[in-house]
Every structure is written in structure tokens, then in C-alpha cells.
Amino acid sequence: MIRWQSDVSLTTMTKIGVLIKFVPDTNSRIQLKGDAVDEADLKFVINPYDEFAIEEAVKTKELWAKSNLPAEIVGICLGPTAAAKALRDAFAVGVDRGIHIVDNAKTATDSRSIATALAEACKTESFNLIYAGKQAVDSDNHAVAVMVAEKLKMPHIAVISKCEWTANTEATVERDVEGGMKDIYKVKLPALFTANKGLNKMRLASLPGIRAAAKKEIKEIPIAAVKAGIKVSGWSLPPERGQVKMIEGEPEKQAAELVRLLHTEAKVI
Amino acid sequence: MKKVLIIAEQKKGSLKKASLELLTAAKNDEVHAIIFGSQAKAAADELASKGVKEVFWIKDAKFDHYHPEAFASACEEVIKTLKPDYVIGTASSQGKDLVPKLAARFDGPLASDCVELSIDHAKGKHPFFSGKALADVAFEASTISFATLRPNSLAAGALTGAGKVTETSSNFDFASSPIQYQKSTEATSDRPDLTEAGVIVSGGRSLKTKDNFKILFDLADTLGAAVGASRAAVDEGLAGHDMQVGQTGKTVNPSLYLAFGISGAIQHLAGMRTSKVIVAVNKDPNAPLFQKANYGIVGDLFVLAPLITEECKKQLGK
């Protein structure tokens, strides 16, 4: 099965897509209200892994500019009206324009429906390259970007911590796997990469960047009828532990007692 | 009874324990398996001996290393013939990549990174916000559905009866793929991976230097444990990114989590709160982690960690 075109030449404007999600800050305390997560007091930010994706897109554009290869970076965000802020924040560090799939009714709830909607928006742009975070830190599915790639019939390498361009259409990427190991792949464009921590650190927005961000275009599109395959039937908070057992005494005695308790009481060693 | 295809994994020829957990998720079902790699014979035989009806062993050495397109293509061939109701894998590096790709290819529902999963009941439990909240998830009716299970979530299972191993190949054309596997770097240690470890020894910024982590490595090696670190320790360069536990690092699920000098920031708690037993060692009696721990010691980690290592050797004969 042919899933890509082998002789892509990037002679005209190259388009880089970045998938961006607006999520509660990782310092948030999560509470439930009725049958849902209480979002009232949560502070929303760009998903931390998407920051790496944004920065890598900007770095790639800068690199290509050196070979007189113009590129445009398009941020794609699915979320409620308020999520447009994620695109504005991304504009301030170099993303050129945005597509906001507006979903105030939470139509897209699982990875399939979200990936379907994102892929449809990507299809209208014909990206040569897409970056995304390896996972969103709210739903933690670790799946959507890979599914978007598959729906676009675009090859992907996920969880990368290094990306080196060997040609304008070919990169060598390092994928983080278990045990601190890295699998290294050579990938021809078009392709989608998901970013891990360690890939880079997002630059701070400059004042001119922030000013320019206000004028950049966000195209709003309504969410299409997408079908979720997984339904959340209930929420719970993790169970609290009982009272902590503090071990007192001299260090020697504390160490001996801890090991005894772990061995004979908790039976975990 | 459902027909289930499990995507099994092996490491250096041994079946991963996490793959046997998938048998527990599908304990009343007709289970088939697919496993990759030229070294996978013993692992494939073990699956067959544990009641997996047919194990498809992709023996070609080209499948010794993960390749998203190739692995998906090989699975697709098996799925098209077998027509399973469910395809389930481990929420490992491979599983978190391959299973979503297949779910998208077959347009089936996907329940990711479940900490509970029952194919019989068509439901599972998935942690959101790194476990700050848990969602009960249910599969909508579909001709094929997909799920991944977090390691250490269920007991290793075995089904009754014995099955067979079928050596099989794939038509995937590696040479013309836009993805070319180059090589893998060496593992940074022989210790178990954080995401699969039964015991984790973890350190915070109070370790002060990278070299000081040695006292935690010594304890970890005595217990056969993995070593983790807090974000603060990683950001200050005391430990590598691959060691970070927490909401922007690894989410871990061990039976025992020993935290040295970790105060317990909310994003760290998120990554380790499902640990069955938590031990906090900290010189600050007000460290928030004491509120989440089963056992606590207020004291100097530089004194206590070596003493605990000695006691483990003495009391456990290690």
C-alpha cells in the first residue's frame, strides 16, 4: 500500500502544522462537581508537550529560511471558545496563523472523535510536516496525534527528543523508549512527529511577538458530527491513604523498622 | 465470549509480565496473540502454554526493532484474517504507538492506558490528569475495539488449555518505507524501566549532586528496583529526563515507591499516587508527601538511604 509520495520537493511554500491543546496547568488540583470535573477554578495553558512541538516548528522554519525555503506554521486547536488563547500564545512565539475547531458542547470526547476532527482540518491544509505533543496532560491518551497521522496516511515517529534535518525533506529523529534507550530513525517527509520533554525549550514571547500575535488570523470552524467510541460513565478521585505511620528513633533503628514493616507488614519487598 | 487479539511483547526473548496481565483482562475470552522478533520463540511458547489459542509469531529479524508502519501492517494482516472483537496491548512505548495507529486504521474505539480493564464487561478505568481523577470508561458497540493496559495494573493471568504457535511473515516492504530504522542507543542501565518496575527508589533536589544519586542506585540494585527523580532534580541536571516521575515525566505504578527528599509537589504526586505503598524520607516534617505516604521517616536521607540498603541486605538476605 502506498501511503506517501516519495519525491516530495519543497520548492514552494512549505506548510508546517502544529496540534495545540488548551489544558489545565499541571499544578491544578482536580475536583469533581456532580458528574464531571469541576473546571471553574482551573487555569488553562498550552499543553506542556505542545510547547515543545511549537518550538520545534519555529526552529524548523528558521532552519529552512536559511536555505531560502519559505514555510508557514499553522496551529490547530480543538476546544471551547476560550481555547483560542492557546493559539494566541503560540502566535507570540512564531506560529503564523490558526485554525480553531470550536467545540463548546464537548462533542469530541474520546481520542477517535478528536483525531477525526483534527485530521479533517489538517486535510484542508495539506501539511508537509506536523508536530504535536506526545500526549495531552489532561486526557493522557497518548494517542490522538498518532491517530491523526494514520488518518492522513502520513508516517509518524512519536516521542522524539531530537530532530536533525539531513536534507530539507529528510530528518533523523531520536525516539525515547523504555530504559532510557533511544530508537533512531531516518524519516522522509511528509511526516508527523510527537515531541517529548528534552526536545527543546519553548522560547519566551518577545514584545513585538506579542503585539504581532493579536493581528494574526484564527479561522474558526464548527466541530463536525464526529462519533465517540468510548463513553465516560463516571468519575472518581483516587482513594486517600490511611494515616501515615511515622517511624521514630535513631536512624539505625528507623532503617531496621522500615525494612521490617515493608517486608512483614506491607509485604512489598 | 469475545475473540481477543493481544499484542504481546518480549525483552531479550523473555515474555514481558505486562503481556500476561492482558490475559487477565480477557480471562473469559478466546485469546489469540501476535508477537514480534527473531528472539521471541520462548515468549511465544509461553503464551501458547498459558492458553492462548494461536500465537502469531512474526519471526523476521527485520521486526526485532519497532517500526510503526511495518508493525501496523503485520497486525493489519492478522486482524483481517482473525476478525477479533478486541485488540489489546500494553501501554508501553510500543503499545502506546501501535494500538492507536491500528484503532485509527480500523476506525474502532480506543480506551487508552487503562488501570482496570475487563473485556467481558466492555469497560475499564482510565486515569486523567496523571491520575488526579479516574474515569470509568465503557466501549460503545463496534465491530472492533482497542485498548491499552498500564503495566502492573492486573495480576499476571493464565487461561486454561494449550494453544499453538504459528510462525508467520509479513508482506511489508521495508526498503521503500519513508521510515528507516537506523539503530538504538544502549540502555542507560540494567535496572527495570520505571513504567514497569515493581519497586522504585526516587530522589529529589535534596540529593544536591548527580553523584549523590549513587546512594539511591545502591538501594535500588539491592531491591532490583528502578530509580526515579522529581522534576526539580531533573531540571537541575541531577538526573536525566528519562528518570522523571510526574505529570510531565513518567507515570509509574509500582507496589513500592521509596521517595527520598521529595517534598511532594502536586505534579509529582500525580505521577506516582497509584503506587501501592509509598514511603517518604525527608528532613522536613511538613513535606506534603508525608500526607500521601504509608510510612514516613523524618531524617537525613544521606544517613538513612545507606542504612536502609544495609538493612535490606541483612533482613532479606540480599
Interface residues (C-beta under 8 A of the other chain):
Chain A: M1 R3 W4 S6 P24 T26 N27 S28 R29 I30 L32 V37 P48 Y49 D110 S111 R112 A115 V137 D138 S139 D140 N141 H142 A143 V144 V146 M147 V148 A149 E150 K151 P155 H156 I157 A158 V159 S161 T172 E174 R175 D176 V177 E178 G179 G180 M181 K182 D183 I184 Y185 K186 V187 K188 L189 A191 N196 K197 G198 K227 A228 G229 I230 K231 V232 S233 G234 W235 S236 L237 P238 R241 G242 V244 K245 M246 I247 P251 E252 Q254 A255 A256 L258 V259 R260 L261 L262 H263 A266 V268 I269
Chain B: H65 Y66 H67 P68 E69 A72 S73 A91 S92 S93 Q94 K96 D97 V99 P100 K101 A103 A104 R105 D107 G108 P109 L110 A111 S112 D113 K123 H126 P127 F128 F129 S130 G131 K132 A133 L134 A135 D136 V137 A138 F139 E140 S142 S145 S176 S177 P178 I179 Q180 Y181 Q182 K183 S184 T185 E186 A187 T188 S189 R191 D193 T195 E196 V199 L223 G240 H241 D242 M243 Q244 Q247 T248 G249 T251 S255 L256 A265 I266 Q267 A270 R273 T274 K276 V277 I278 V279 A280 F290 Q291 K292 A293 N294 Y295 G296 I297 V298 G299 D300 V303 L304 L307 I308 E310 E311 C312 Q315 L316
